[in-house]
């Protein structure tokens, strides 16, 4: 399923896979906004940088983002202030504002055509609910305390009445086109990008990265993969979610302008124009990865139909979020390995956090002082702010391990799985992930996630196998799509 951002991106540059052993000063895993921001900054400082991308430039989390750039957080600034205090809340707004300015400067410097424009952000409620009203009052105080230009909202162009807040000086763009432009600029400065080169192993001791076909030796290795690959202690407290997006053309009515968060309980709305044609998108229906309980795309279509005069639906896609236990991202060196770097815990705010992360990691590798390094340090210990989420998430993992290993149904015949169906079942004592395509082709895989041995679940909306424990996702053939897993799901022999 392609995101709307692929409009106009069909002629993007292509990069060859890694085919032979090589070496560099830095190897970056992932060619999204974090990886390319890191690579560009390092290359301009004279470093030899190789970027390894499992898919294509910008096709991962960056290409599935909303294209919204904001100094606050989608979940609100008030919860952040309650947890961390006014000083940290102010630092977050300032650091994120600087990152947006950096994006704007790069777009101008490299002449990247990505529809960047400044827009306000709205945080509004549709019903005069007492609790939501109080939350908005707290949000106003937190935003003002963080130094942001916030006022009572005017009409954002919605076909229903709202009231709430308007934050000035935010922005929107096409994240895929921006990342592709960033890749071109990085290559012009000496960065080498290899697409279709999934990393299968990182040997920290030898400082080597291995793909299916070759290896890269480098004294610095950056996991710009939304969550670090392999096993990492931070994954035990990370909440992993999926969120969905649907776009449509309207028959009549206004296309609302700006970043619009509707607290009903939560939908994000924005418009996008390409080649003279306008689209309206809605983002929402967030749920934990691997826990699917409905047709989330249909729910979003129903939402647009209920509020707008829809002519046709145009695109639908989804993206993954990793939320840290203390509410701030982890950026910098990993625990126990001074040569490994990570950037994770961005929640729904990854475009701006990813930009900041690229700047921070590059500066750390170069030994440059950065005023935000200590604030978002990946080695920080915040037990008081993190303990509850660690306990909750580990209980969830335990629940899935017990339920999925003990409660899996037994399958007598593969014919029980009909065309278009998928299920996890025990066959001869082994947990198998079984899918029969609409054309009738049977695909049989091990259902055991190679990351930490949880049992994957079928995601019917996207035809993927998703792990409910730490967010690894696999296509219907078992290939890794995203998440901490290095290896694909193991294939099993199909019956004759």
Buried (B, 14 or more C-beta within 10 A) or exposed (E): EBBBBBBBBEEBEEBEBBEEEBBBBBBBBBBBBBBBBBBBBBBBBEBBBBBBBBBBBBBBBBBBBBBBBBBBBBBBBBBBBEBBEEEBBBBBBBBBBBBBBBBBEBBEEBEBEBBBEEBBBBBBBBEEBEEBBEBBEBBBBBBBBBEBEBEEBEEBBBEEEBBBBBBEBBBBBBBBBBBBBBBBBBBEBBBBBBBBBBBBEBEBEEBBBBBEEBBBBBEBBBBBBBBBBBEBEBBBBBBBBBBBBBBBBBEEBBBBBBBBBBBBEBBBBBBBEBEEEEBBBBBBBBBBBBBBEEBBBBBBBEBBEEBBEBEEBBBBBBBBBBBBBBBBBBBBBBEEBEBBBBBBBBBBBBBBBBBBBBBBBBBBBBEEEBEBBEBBBBEBEBEEBBEEBBEEBEEBBEEBBEEBBEEBEEBEEBEEBEEEBBBBBBBEEEBBBBBBBEEEEBBBBBBBBBBBEBBBBBBEBBBBBBBBBBBBBBBBEBBBBBBBBBBBBEEBEEEE
